[in-house]
Amino acid sequence: MEVTSKFVAAIDQAIKDKKLGKCFRAANLREAFGGFAYNTYGVFLSKHEKDKAQHNRCKAYFERVGESGSGLYRRLPIERNDL
């Protein structure tokens, strides 16, 4: 089974390997795994945020936690169509 996005797969693996906690920021992703352009980490989180994804016409993989502007996200539960 292949995850739709290599970036999401890297996040899921980092969570599984305990390199990331359940809640994370773009900076935490950069520390947990490399290989992507610097801006990808923050842009991808924001673009695929639960409240923005439909407007962006893309899949929601994350939800924002904490106060607005905290930059803190959590992975939404994996759905069958993620695989």
Secondary structure, 3 states (H helix, E strand, C coil): CCCCCHHHHHHHHHHHCCCCCCEECHHHHHHHCCCCCCCHHHHHHHHCECCCCCCCCCCCCEEEECCCCCCEEEECCCCHHHC
